[in-house]
Amino acid sequence: MTSAGHAATTSVLEPYALRVEHLENPIGLDEPRPRFAWRLRTSSAGTRQAAYRVVVTGGRGETAWDTGRVASDDQFEIGYAGVPLRPFTGYTWNVQVWDADGVAGVGASGTFETGRLGRPWVARWIGRDRTDRPAFLAPADDDLTWNTRGLPAPSLLRTTFATRAVTSARLHITARGLYEARINGRVVHDTALNPGWTDYQRRIFYQTYDVTSAVRTGINAIGVVLADGWWSGFVGYDARNAGRLYGTAPALLAELHLTLADGTTQVIRTDETWRESAGEWLHADLLMGEGVDARRRPESWDTRGFDDSSWRRARPAGDDTANVTGATAPPIRAVAEVAPVSVRADADGAAVLDFGQNLVGHLRLRIRGAAVGQFIELTHAETLDADGNLYLENLRRAEARDLYYARGDAEETFEPRFTFHGFRYARVTGLGAELDPDDVRAVVISSDLEEVGDFDCDNPDVLQIVSNTRWSQRGNFLSVPTDCPQRDERLGWLADAQVFAPTAARASDVSAFFATWMVDVVSGQSPDGAFGDIAPAGPWMGEGAPAWGDAGVIIPMMLFDTYGDRRQLERSYPAMVRWVEHIRRANPDLLWRKRVGSNYGDWLHAGTETARDVLATAYFANSTSLVARAAAILGHAEDELRFTSLAQEIRDAFVAEFVRDGIITSDTQTCYLLALDHDLLPADQIPGAVDRLVHLVRTAGNRLTTGFVGVSKICRVLSAFGHDDLAHALLVQEDYPSWLFPIRHGATTIWERWDGWTPEGGFQSANMNSFNHYSLGAVVDWIYATLGGIDRVPGSVGYRDVLVRPRPGAGVNRAAAGQETPLGRVAASWVLVDGRFSLDVELPPGARGVLSLPTADLASVCDGAGGSVAGEVAVGPHGEVEIRVGGGRHRVVVDGVTAGLVDSPVGATATEV
């Protein structure tokens, strides 16, 4: 994965990490008014941007847009306002910034290339009939299962063309299904599972590749492998969807645009003149795995000298390209490789590999000295059963099984390309020899998002929670934010995404990823305003449940708060309004009990269930408040007043219906978390609610009883109301249910359930028991904020105002966190030794910081050299010292700080309820 540089290298302002539409130097951009952004760094404290100038030049050097010198500290959402951009054109853009003294910073430049920008395709969709399965593949069917036996084999498609000397070549390509593109014998992209998953009925992405180096003067060959993918393979948990979710057969659409040395152009397109055949694949399915018979591989089929006269003509598959648009999110790539930590032989002589990490991807296996037709099978699992065998029951109908018939070469490699599995363990049979660990690697695939966050501390348990969460995010952020990567589901559940989104933004830049997915969330909205539970919706469309459908409101606001993405908020706003009005129409008493969809409640809670109407009404109030805030941001004054008033009426109805003598209906951790986090209670009832929450946590033995709706809130709410000690106690709890319980039992990713496996009961029901779900890892947002000390000041946008609030505890006496924000890098590191707390902070130019210190004694605070800390001193909400500072580096020392967990008697609270 890409990662931005951190160190400041100059005493003047220096732009870096230039982005266009949240992407680095994008190719194939179909946005006519792209937005520009940059981060800043400098080695001089107090320096800030006071003006900028952006200049965009076209491919021939002409100026397309020049902002002139603009007096502004804006660094993102700088919308293009020049002459109309031309399709298929490369542009360079330069940014110059000035500080408050008028000193020019270091200039920086980036590039982008437009895509079609509405230019019609001249290519046609081509493919072959799904039912046309070549007879010569039949001998291998004996090794197939009933799931895979009926699957079609991927197609090989090819054509040749002649050209003169080329100065530029761009391949615009997509598929109803998955493609792998080759020119003159080599793959021309490093991306995988292209074009990714969207709601294909409404939009299909195409990718654009610079293939200039692959095209030669004279005769050339283009070859494409075309597989089912999400289009016509197994998707989700309903067997009836296999092969007919979107269509019955995959298809290819491609244009190769050539610019010749003499200035003329040439376009090679898909049409019925292309040739088609089966290749070495028996099948390739995202859920069922991939089968390859290397004996059937047509040698050099993707080169110009290959004789394709026996191949069939490609089947025309239509001319409808209206929904084909340029990709707007980073593609899927191989982002890492993992070597096995152990290899052993089982009772049958098969090799059982442990990679030491639950991950998502496939194996790459080097095979030495195999006989012609030797059958090799790879099986994948997340964990082992009590006998040490691969535990496969929780995969349900997904087979996670890859097959290979050897070609018989002295050395050959098997690496599936159109499937993925969630696994830590793999079983390899049929090698006929002991497996050399150097001959196998697990190839990790994920949407290739920039890694922007880092965290370190001296408590290995906390580090493991962060690591497990990041691996679960990596494995489930694969084109869409899925729930799990291993079983027959792998769907974009909205609640999972919304509870986890703040944590996701800690690890990676998810601005383009979530904005892209939100288009499918919005397009899946029903005519009367109901968001769904899942996006892309597919056949699972139904009215969204509370906390599920609300993601359609929560995530656009998160993108605005975190990245300043006003355009996404504007485009989502009408749908956000329709969602709230949908709920209100069905529930005129403002208690959300009707039109609640599947109404999952606090899903997979560990204790007493939170009343579902309590949870639903709390989310109704929250979504209404967010719509009111969005209206204010976007300048919709009447809507702001209307929804502000409605939100207050919902709060009043909540209190009147569900609060009696300070107790909220169902009296669970989650109901108090919702009431406090969503600001549902009158001021005089807040202290009692906080005390009751504390009481419930302590009477549970400092353990969680929430499901994943409550789990995203519990540590944040406790800290917000002065109970960092109790949040720390929850974090380091080892007994079930807790974050450390799975880790004590070998977890390297976040489990779906608190009790996915227990010593007493073994595995939970295989019907729903993933060992790689990110939802319960939502606590990592709080870890960054409270142990790492980095957070946004509430109400700020794009980390313009940074809250640095480190709080020792959880056995942590040293921590460091860093975050690449839209303005630049924010970092905090602290150490506590013998009561002396030392804090170092780095803020980007233009940011404002609030240093919230773990003391109420201003006399104990100094700058490390015995002097006072430069900045405005204030008192925080719990009496703590706060110091307001500007961008730059700051050092603070506090004497007399203590850390550690408060050892209160079980059941005791500050105020007994």
Residue pairs with C-beta under 8 A, 6 or more apart in sequence:
1 335
1 336
1 446
1 448
1 449
1 450
1 451
1 508
2 24
2 448
2 450
2 451
3 450
3 451
3 452
4 16
4 17
4 39
4 450
4 452
4 820
4 825
5 16
6 818
6 825
6 827
7 41
8 14
8 41
8 42
8 43
9 41
9 43
10 41
10 42
10 43
10 105
10 106
11 42
11 43
11 44
12 42
12 44
12 47
12 99
12 103
12 104
12 105
12 106
13 40
13 41
13 42
13 47
13 49
13 97
13 98
13 99
13 103
13 105
13 106
13 845
14 40
14 41
14 42
14 105
14 106
14 108
15 38
15 39
15 40
15 95
15 97
15 105
15 106
15 107
15 108
16 38
16 39
16 40
16 41
16 108
16 824
17 24
17 38
17 39
17 820
18 24
18 36
18 37
18 38
18 93
18 95
18 108
18 109
18 110
19 36
19 37
19 38
19 76
19 110
20 26
20 29
20 34
20 35
20 36
20 37
20 93
20 110
20 112
21 29
21 31
21 34
21 35
21 112
21 328
21 512
22 35
22 37
22 509
22 511
22 512
22 515
22 563
22 565
23 29
23 328
23 330
23 512
24 110
24 450
25 110
25 111
25 112
26 112
26 113
27 112
27 113
27 115
27 170
27 208
27 209
27 210
28 113
28 114
28 115
28 170
28 172
28 206
28 207
28 208
28 326
28 327
29 112
29 113
29 114
29 115
29 326
30 114
30 115
30 116
30 117
30 118
30 325
30 326
30 328
31 326
31 328
32 80
32 84
32 85
32 117
33 79
33 80
33 81
34 79
34 80
34 85
34 112
35 76
35 77
35 78
35 79
35 80
35 567
36 54
36 76
36 78
36 79
36 80
36 93
36 95
37 75
37 76
37 77
37 78
37 822
38 75
38 76
38 95
38 108
39 75
39 820
39 821
39 822
39 823
39 824
39 825
39 844
40 49
40 75
40 97
40 105
40 823
40 824
40 844
40 845
40 846
41 824
41 825
41 844
41 845
42 105
42 845
44 888
45 886
45 887
45 888
45 889
45 890
46 886
46 887
46 888
47 99
47 100
47 845
47 887
47 888
48 73
48 99
48 100
48 845
48 846
48 886
48 887
49 72
49 73
49 75
49 97
49 98
49 99
49 105
49 845
49 846
50 71
50 72
50 73
50 98
50 99
50 100
50 102
51 69
51 70
51 71
51 72
51 97
51 98
52 67
52 69
52 70
52 72
52 74
52 75
52 78
52 95
52 96
52 97
52 98
53 66
53 67
53 68
53 69
53 70
53 95
53 96
53 97
54 65
54 66
54 67
54 78
54 93
54 94
54 95
55 63
55 65
55 66
55 67
55 93
55 94
55 96
56 63
56 64
56 65
56 66
56 80
56 82
56 91
56 92
56 93
57 63
57 64
57 91
57 92
57 93
57 94
58 64
58 86
58 89
58 90
58 91
59 89
59 90
59 91
63 82
64 82
64 83
64 85
64 91
65 80
65 81
65 82
65 83
66 82
67 78
67 81
69 98
73 846
75 822
75 823
75 846
76 563
76 564
76 798
76 822
77 564
77 565
77 566
77 567
79 567
85 91
85 114
85 117
86 114
86 117
87 114
87 115
87 116
87 117
87 118
87 119
88 113
88 114
88 115
88 116
88 119
88 170
88 257
89 113
89 114
90 111
90 112
90 113
91 111
91 112
91 113
91 114
92 109
92 110
92 111
93 109
93 110
93 111
93 112
94 107
94 108
94 109
95 107
95 108
95 109
96 104
96 105
96 107
97 104
97 105
98 104
98 105
99 105
99 845
113 170
113 208
115 172
115 206
115 208
115 326
116 172
116 326
120 321
121 253
121 255
121 269
121 321
121 324
122 255
122 267
122 269
123 253
123 254
123 255
123 269
123 270
123 271
123 321
124 253
124 269
124 270
124 271
124 272
124 316
124 317
124 318
124 319
125 176
125 251
125 252
125 253
125 270
125 316
125 317
125 318
125 319
125 320
125 321
126 157
126 251
126 252
126 253
126 270
126 271
126 272
126 274
126 276
126 314
126 315
126 316
126 317
127 155
127 157
127 176
127 226
127 249
127 250
127 251
127 252
127 276
127 314
127 315
127 317
128 155
128 249
128 276
128 312
128 314
128 315
129 249
129 315
130 152
130 232
130 243
130 248
130 249
131 152
132 152
133 152
133 153
134 153
134 278
136 278
136 296
137 153
137 278
137 282
137 293
137 296
140 282
140 291
140 293
140 403
140 405
141 149
143 291
143 375
143 377
143 403
144 282
144 283
144 291
144 403
145 288
145 399
145 401
147 234
147 288
147 397
147 399
148 282
148 283
148 285
148 288
148 289
148 291
148 399
148 401
151 228
151 233
151 243
151 283
151 284
151 285
151 288
152 228
152 249
152 283
153 278
153 279
153 281
153 282
153 283
153 284
154 225
154 226
154 227
154 228
154 250
154 278
154 279
154 281
154 283
154 284
154 418
155 225
155 226
155 250
155 276
155 277
155 278
155 279
156 223
156 224
156 225
156 226
156 276
156 277
156 278
156 279
156 298
156 301
156 302
157 223
157 224
157 225
157 226
157 252
157 270
157 274
157 275
157 276
157 314
158 221
158 222
158 223
158 224
158 274
158 275
158 301
158 302
158 306
158 308
158 311
159 221
159 222
159 268
159 270
159 273
159 274
159 275
160 219
160 220
160 221
160 222
160 304
161 219
161 220
161 222
161 256
161 268
162 218
162 219
162 220
163 215
163 217
163 218
163 220
163 258
163 260
163 266
164 217
164 260
164 261
164 262
165 217
165 260
165 261
165 262
166 212
166 215
166 217
166 258
166 259
166 260
166 261
167 212
167 259
167 260
167 261
168 210
168 212
168 258
168 259
169 210
169 211
169 212
169 214
169 215
169 256
169 257
169 258
169 259
170 208
170 209
170 210
170 211
170 256
170 257
171 181
171 183
171 188
171 208
171 209
171 211
171 254
171 255
171 256
171 257
172 206
172 207
172 208
172 254
172 255
172 256
172 257
173 179
173 181
173 194
173 195
173 206
173 207
173 208
173 209
173 224
173 252
173 253
173 254
173 255
174 194
174 195
174 204
174 205
174 206
174 207
174 252
174 253
174 254
174 324
175 194
175 195
175 226
175 229
175 231
175 250
175 251
175 252
175 253
176 200
176 204
176 231
176 232
176 246
176 247
176 250
176 251
176 317
177 226
177 227
177 228
177 229
177 230
177 231
177 232
177 233
177 250
177 251
178 193
178 194
178 195
178 226
178 227
178 228
178 229
178 231
178 250
178 284
178 418
179 194
179 195
179 224
179 225
179 226
179 227
179 252
180 187
180 189
180 194
180 224
180 225
180 417
180 418
181 187
181 188
181 189
181 209
181 222
181 223
181 224
181 254
182 188
182 222
182 223
182 224
182 225
182 302
183 211
183 214
183 215
183 220
183 221
183 222
183 223
183 302
184 214
184 215
184 216
184 220
184 221
184 302
184 303
184 304
185 221
185 300
185 302
185 303
186 214
188 209
188 211
188 214
189 207
189 209
190 333
190 334
191 207
191 331
191 332
191 333
192 331
192 332
192 333
192 334
192 417
192 445
193 229
193 286
193 332
193 418
193 420
193 445
193 478
193 479
194 207
194 331
194 332
195 204
195 205
195 206
195 207
195 327
196 205
196 327
196 329
196 331
196 332
196 479
197 229
197 230
197 479
197 480
197 536
198 204
198 205
198 516
198 519
198 520
198 536
199 520
199 523
199 524
199 535
199 536
199 537
199 538
200 230
200 231
200 246
200 247
200 323
200 536
201 246
201 323
202 323
202 520
202 523
203 323
203 324
203 325
203 519
203 523
204 323
204 324
204 325
205 324
205 325
205 326
205 327
205 328
206 253
206 324
206 325
206 326
206 327
207 327
207 331
208 326
211 256
215 256
215 258
219 304
220 304
221 302
221 303
221 304
221 306
222 254
222 256
222 268
222 302
223 301
223 302
223 303
224 252
224 254
225 279
225 281
225 417
225 418
226 250
226 251
226 252
227 233
227 250
227 281
227 284
227 418
228 243
228 250
228 284
228 285
228 286
228 418
229 250
229 286
229 418
230 245
230 246
230 286
231 245
231 246
231 247
231 250
232 243
232 244
232 245
232 246
232 247
232 248
232 249
232 250
233 242
233 243
233 284
233 285
233 286
233 287
233 288
234 241
234 242
234 243
234 285
234 286
234 287
234 288
234 397
234 398
234 488
235 241
235 242
235 245
235 286
235 287
235 490
235 538
236 245
236 488
236 489
236 490
236 491
236 538
236 539
236 540
237 396
237 397
237 487
237 488
237 489
237 491
238 539
238 540
239 397
241 538
241 539
245 538
245 539
249 317
251 317
251 318
252 270
253 270
253 321
253 324
254 269
254 270
255 267
255 268
255 269
255 270
256 267
256 268
256 269
257 265
257 266
257 267
258 265
258 266
258 267
258 268
259 265
260 266
270 314
271 314
271 316
272 313
272 314
272 315
272 316
273 313
273 314
274 313
274 314
275 308
275 311
275 312
275 313
275 314
276 311
276 312
276 313
276 314
276 315
277 298
277 301
277 308
277 310
277 311
277 312
278 296
279 296
279 297
279 298
279 301
280 292
280 293
280 294
280 295
280 296
280 297
281 290
281 291
281 292
281 293
281 418
282 291
282 292
282 293
282 403
283 289
283 290
283 291
284 290
284 291
284 416
284 417
284 418
284 419
285 418
285 419
286 418
286 419
286 420
286 490
287 397
287 398
287 399
287 419
287 488
287 490
288 398
288 399
288 401
288 419
289 399
289 400
289 401
289 402
289 403
289 416
289 419
289 421
290 362
290 402
290 403
290 416
290 417
290 418
290 419
291 402
291 403
291 404
292 403
292 404
292 405
292 414
292 416
293 405
294 404
294 405
294 406
294 407
294 412
294 414
295 372
295 373
295 405
295 406
295 407
295 408
297 407
298 306
300 306
301 308
328 512
328 515
328 516
328 519
329 447
329 479
329 512
329 513
329 515
329 516
329 517
330 447
330 448
330 449
330 450
330 512
330 513
331 447
331 448
332 445
332 446
332 447
332 448
332 478
332 479
333 445
333 446
333 448
334 361
334 443
334 444
334 445
335 444
335 445
335 446
335 448
335 474
336 443
336 444
337 364
337 441
337 442
337 443
337 444
338 355
338 356
338 357
338 359
338 441
338 442
338 444
339 355
339 437
339 438
339 441
339 442
340 353
340 354
340 355
340 356
340 437
340 440
340 442
341 354
341 355
341 356
342 353
342 354
342 356
343 351
343 352
343 353
343 354
343 435
343 437
344 351
344 352
345 351
345 352
345 434
346 352
346 388
346 389
346 427
348 429
349 429
350 427
350 428
350 429
351 427
351 428
351 429
351 431
351 434
351 435
352 388
352 390
352 425
352 426
352 427
353 425
353 426
353 427
353 428
353 435
353 437
353 440
354 424
354 425
355 423
355 424
355 425
355 426
355 442
356 424
356 748
357 424
357 471
357 748
358 382
358 383
358 422
358 423
358 424
358 471
358 475
358 747
358 748
358 749
358 771
358 772
359 422
359 423
359 424
359 442
359 444
359 471
359 474
359 475
360 420
360 421
360 422
360 423
360 444
360 445
360 446
360 474
360 475
360 476
360 478
360 485
360 772
361 420
361 421
361 442
361 443
361 444
361 445
362 402
362 415
362 416
362 417
362 419
362 420
362 421
362 442
362 443
362 445
363 378
363 380
363 402
363 414
363 415
363 416
363 426
363 428
363 440
363 441
363 442
363 443
364 413
364 414
364 415
364 440
364 441
364 443
365 376
365 378
365 404
365 413
365 414
365 415
365 428
365 439
365 440
366 411
366 412
366 413
366 439
366 440
367 376
367 404
367 406
367 411
367 412
367 413
367 414
367 431
367 439
368 410
368 411
368 433
368 439
369 410
369 411
369 433
370 376
370 406
370 407
370 408
370 409
370 412
370 431
370 432
371 406
371 408
371 432
372 406
372 407
372 408
373 405
373 406
373 408
374 405
374 406
374 408
374 430
374 432
375 403
375 404
375 405
375 406
375 430
376 403
376 404
376 405
376 406
376 414
376 428
376 429
376 430
376 431
377 401
377 402
377 403
377 404
377 427
377 428
377 429
377 430
378 401
378 402
378 403
378 404
378 414
378 426
378 427
378 428
379 390
379 392
379 400
379 401
379 426
379 427
379 429
380 390
380 400
380 401
380 402
380 421
380 422
380 423
380 425
380 426
380 486
381 390
381 391
381 392
381 395
381 400
381 423
381 424
381 425
381 426
381 427
382 391
382 394
382 422
382 423
382 424
382 425
382 486
382 770
382 771
382 772
383 391
383 424
383 425
383 746
383 757
383 771
384 390
384 391
384 425
385 391
385 763
386 762
390 425
390 426
390 427
391 763
392 400
393 763
393 766
394 486
394 487
394 763
394 766
394 769
394 770
394 771
395 486
395 487
395 488
396 487
396 488
396 489
396 766
396 767
397 488
398 486
398 487
398 488
400 421
400 422
400 423
400 486
402 414
402 416
402 419
404 414
406 412
415 443
420 445
420 478
420 485
421 485
421 486
422 475
422 484
422 485
422 486
422 770
422 772
423 442
423 486
424 748
426 440
426 442
428 435
428 440
444 474
444 475
445 478
446 474
446 475
446 477
446 478
447 477
447 478
447 479
447 513
449 477
449 508
449 509
449 510
449 513
450 508
450 509
450 820
451 507
451 508
452 505
452 506
452 507
452 508
452 509
452 819
452 820
452 821
453 506
453 507
453 508
453 784
453 817
453 818
453 819
453 820
454 816
454 817
454 818
455 463
455 466
455 506
455 783
455 784
455 787
455 788
455 815
455 816
455 817
455 818
456 463
456 815
456 816
456 817
457 463
457 787
457 788
457 812
457 814
457 815
457 816
458 812
458 813
458 814
458 815
459 732
459 810
459 811
459 812
461 732
461 740
461 743
461 811
462 731
462 732
462 783
462 787
462 810
462 811
462 812
464 743
465 731
465 739
465 740
465 743
465 777
465 779
465 780
465 783
466 780
466 783
467 748
468 742
468 743
468 747
468 748
468 749
468 750
468 777
469 503
469 507
469 750
469 774
469 777
469 779
469 780
470 507
470 780
471 748
471 749
471 772
472 749
472 750
472 772
472 773
472 774
472 777
473 500
473 503
473 504
473 507
473 508
473 774
473 777
475 485
475 749
475 772
476 482
476 483
476 484
476 485
476 772
476 773
476 774
477 504
477 508
477 510
477 513
478 485
480 492
480 517
480 520
480 535
480 536
481 492
481 496
481 497
481 500
481 504
481 513
481 514
481 517
482 489
482 490
482 491
482 492
482 493
483 489
483 490
483 491
483 492
483 493
483 496
483 752
483 770
483 773
483 775
484 490
484 752
484 770
484 772
484 773
485 772
486 770
486 771
486 772
487 770
491 534
491 540
492 517
492 520
492 534
492 535
492 536
493 533
493 534
493 548
494 521
494 531
494 532
494 533
494 534
494 535
494 544
494 548
494 549
494 550
494 551
494 552
495 533
495 545
495 547
495 548
495 550
495 551
495 600
495 603
495 708
495 709
495 775
496 708
496 773
496 774
496 775
497 514
497 517
497 551
497 555
498 547
498 550
498 551
498 554
498 555
498 558
499 547
499 708
499 709
499 711
499 712
499 775
499 778
500 712
500 774
500 775
500 777
500 778
501 510
501 514
501 554
501 555
501 558
502 558
502 562
502 712
502 778
502 781
503 774
503 777
503 778
503 779
503 780
503 781
504 510
504 514
504 774
505 558
505 562
506 780
506 781
506 784
506 819
507 780
509 820
511 559
511 562
511 563
511 565
514 555
514 558
514 559
515 559
515 565
515 568
517 535
518 552
518 555
518 556
518 559
518 568
518 572
520 535
520 536
520 537
521 531
521 532
521 535
521 551
521 552
521 555
521 575
522 552
522 571
522 572
522 575
524 531
524 532
524 534
524 535
524 536
524 537
524 541
525 531
525 532
525 552
525 575
525 578
525 579
526 532
526 541
526 543
528 578
528 582
528 585
529 575
529 578
529 579
529 581
529 582
530 543
530 544
530 549
530 579
530 582
530 595
530 597
531 544
531 548
531 549
531 550
531 551
531 552
531 575
531 579
532 540
532 541
532 542
532 543
532 544
532 548
532 549
533 540
533 542
533 544
533 545
533 548
533 549
533 597
533 598
534 540
534 541
542 597
542 598
543 549
543 595
543 596
543 597
544 550
544 551
544 552
544 597
545 596
545 597
545 598
545 599
545 600
546 592
546 596
546 597
546 599
546 601
546 612
546 615
546 616
546 619
546 620
547 600
547 615
547 619
547 709
548 597
548 598
548 600
549 579
549 597
550 579
550 619
550 622
550 623
552 572
552 575
552 576
552 579
553 576
553 579
553 580
553 623
553 626
553 627
554 622
554 623
554 626
556 565
556 568
556 569
556 572
556 573
556 576
556 630
557 569
557 626
557 629
557 630
559 565
559 568
559 569
560 566
560 568
560 569
560 630
560 633
560 797
561 792
561 796
561 797
561 798
562 792
562 798
562 799
562 822
563 798
563 822
564 797
564 798
564 822
566 633
566 634
569 630
569 633
569 634
570 634
573 627
573 630
573 631
573 634
573 636
576 623
576 626
576 627
576 630
577 627
577 639
579 623
580 620
580 623
580 624
580 627
580 643
580 646
582 595
583 592
583 595
583 620
583 623
584 590
584 646
586 594
586 595
587 593
587 594
587 595
587 620
589 653
590 617
590 620
590 646
590 649
590 650
590 653
591 613
591 617
591 653
591 654
591 657
592 613
592 616
592 617
592 619
592 620
593 613
593 616
596 612
596 616
599 612
599 616
601 609
601 610
601 612
601 615
601 707
601 709
602 609
602 610
602 615
602 668
602 670
602 706
602 707
602 708
602 709
602 710
603 707
603 708
603 709
604 707
604 708
604 752
604 753
604 754
605 668
605 670
605 705
605 706
605 707
605 710
606 703
606 704
606 705
606 706
606 707
606 736
606 737
606 754
606 755
607 668
607 669
607 700
607 705
607 706
608 666
608 667
608 668
608 705
609 666
609 668
610 666
610 668
610 670
610 671
610 674
610 707
610 709
610 710
611 658
611 665
611 666
611 671
613 658
614 654
614 658
614 664
614 665
614 666
614 671
614 674
615 670
615 671
615 674
615 709
617 650
617 653
617 654
617 657
617 658
618 654
618 671
618 674
618 675
618 678
618 680
619 674
619 678
620 650
621 647
621 650
621 651
621 654
621 678
621 680
622 678
624 643
624 646
624 647
624 650
625 643
625 644
625 647
625 678
625 679
627 639
627 643
628 639
628 640
628 642
628 643
628 644
628 646
628 647
631 637
631 639
631 640
631 643
632 640
651 679
651 680
651 681
654 675
654 680
655 680
655 681
655 682
655 685
657 665
658 664
658 665
658 671
659 665
659 675
659 681
659 685
662 685
662 688
662 689
662 692
662 913
663 692
664 671
664 672
664 675
664 689
664 692
665 671
667 692
667 696
668 696
668 705
668 706
668 710
669 693
669 696
669 697
669 700
669 704
669 705
669 706
669 710
669 714
670 705
670 706
670 707
670 709
670 710
670 713
672 689
672 690
672 692
672 693
672 696
672 717
673 693
673 706
673 710
673 713
673 714
673 717
674 680
674 709
674 710
674 713
675 681
675 689
676 686
676 689
676 690
676 693
676 717
676 720
676 721
677 713
677 716
677 717
681 689
686 721
687 911
688 911
688 913
690 721
690 722
690 723
691 909
691 910
691 911
691 912
691 913
692 913
693 717
693 718
694 718
694 723
694 726
694 909
694 910
695 907
695 909
695 912
695 913
696 705
697 703
697 714
697 718
697 726
697 730
698 726
698 904
698 906
698 907
698 908
698 909
699 906
699 907
701 733
701 735
701 906
702 726
702 729
702 730
702 733
703 730
703 733
703 735
703 736
703 737
703 738
704 710
704 711
704 714
704 730
704 733
704 737
704 738
704 754
705 737
706 714
708 775
708 776
708 778
711 775
711 776
711 778
711 779
712 775
712 778
712 779
712 781
714 727
714 730
714 779
715 727
715 730
715 731
715 779
715 782
715 786
716 727
716 781
716 782
716 785
718 724
718 726
718 727
718 730
719 727
719 782
719 785
719 786
719 807
722 877
722 878
724 786
724 807
724 809
725 809
725 901
725 902
726 902
727 782
727 786
727 809
728 807
728 809
728 810
728 901
729 810
729 901
729 902
730 738
730 739
731 739
731 779
731 783
731 810
732 740
732 810
732 811
732 901
733 739
733 740
733 741
734 740
734 741
734 744
735 741
736 754
736 755
736 758
737 754
737 755
738 754
739 776
739 777
739 779
741 754
742 750
742 751
742 754
742 756
742 757
745 757
745 759
747 771
749 771
749 772
750 772
750 773
750 774
750 775
750 776
750 777
751 770
751 771
751 772
751 773
751 776
752 768
752 769
752 770
752 771
752 772
752 773
752 775
752 776
753 764
753 768
753 769
754 776
755 761
755 764
756 763
756 764
756 769
756 770
756 771
757 763
757 764
763 769
784 790
784 791
784 817
784 819
785 791
785 803
785 805
786 805
786 806
786 807
787 806
787 807
787 809
787 810
787 812
787 815
787 817
788 806
788 815
788 816
788 817
788 828
789 804
789 805
789 806
789 807
789 815
789 817
789 828
789 830
789 839
790 802
790 803
790 804
790 817
790 818
790 819
790 826
790 827
790 828
791 802
791 803
791 804
791 805
792 799
792 801
792 802
792 803
793 801
793 802
793 803
793 850
796 802
798 821
798 822
798 823
799 819
799 821
799 822
799 823
799 826
799 847
800 823
800 846
800 847
800 848
801 847
801 848
801 849
801 850
802 821
802 826
802 843
802 847
802 848
802 849
802 850
803 849
803 850
803 852
804 828
804 839
804 841
804 849
804 850
804 851
804 852
805 850
805 852
806 815
806 828
806 830
806 839
806 854
807 854
808 830
808 832
808 837
808 854
808 897
808 899
809 899
809 900
809 901
810 901
812 899
813 831
813 832
813 833
813 899
814 830
814 831
814 832
815 829
815 830
816 827
816 828
816 829
816 830
817 827
817 828
817 829
818 825
818 826
818 827
818 828
819 825
819 826
819 827
821 844
821 847
823 844
823 845
823 846
823 847
824 844
824 845
824 846
824 847
825 842
825 844
826 842
826 843
826 844
826 847
827 840
827 841
827 842
828 839
828 840
828 841
828 842
829 839
829 840
830 837
830 838
830 839
830 840
831 837
831 838
832 838
832 897
832 899
835 895
835 896
835 897
835 898
836 893
836 894
836 895
836 897
837 853
837 854
837 855
837 893
837 894
837 895
837 897
838 864
838 891
838 892
838 893
839 851
839 853
839 891
839 892
839 893
839 894
840 889
840 890
840 891
841 849
841 851
841 885
841 889
841 890
841 891
841 892
842 888
842 889
842 890
843 849
843 885
843 886
843 887
843 888
843 889
843 890
844 887
845 887
845 888
846 887
847 886
847 887
848 884
848 885
848 886
848 887
849 884
849 885
849 886
849 887
849 890
850 882
850 883
850 884
851 869
851 871
851 882
851 883
851 884
851 885
851 890
851 892
852 876
852 880
852 881
852 882
853 861
853 880
853 881
853 882
853 883
853 892
853 894
854 880
854 894
854 897
855 861
855 880
855 881
855 894
855 896
855 897
856 879
856 880
856 881
857 881
857 896
858 873
858 881
860 894
860 895
860 896
860 897
861 868
861 869
861 881
861 883
861 892
861 893
861 894
862 868
862 869
862 892
862 893
862 895
863 869
863 870
863 891
863 892
863 893
864 891
864 892
864 893
869 883
869 885
869 890
869 892
870 885
870 890
871 883
871 884
871 885
871 886
871 890
872 883
872 884
873 881
873 882
873 883
873 884
874 882
874 883
874 884
875 881
875 882
876 882
883 892
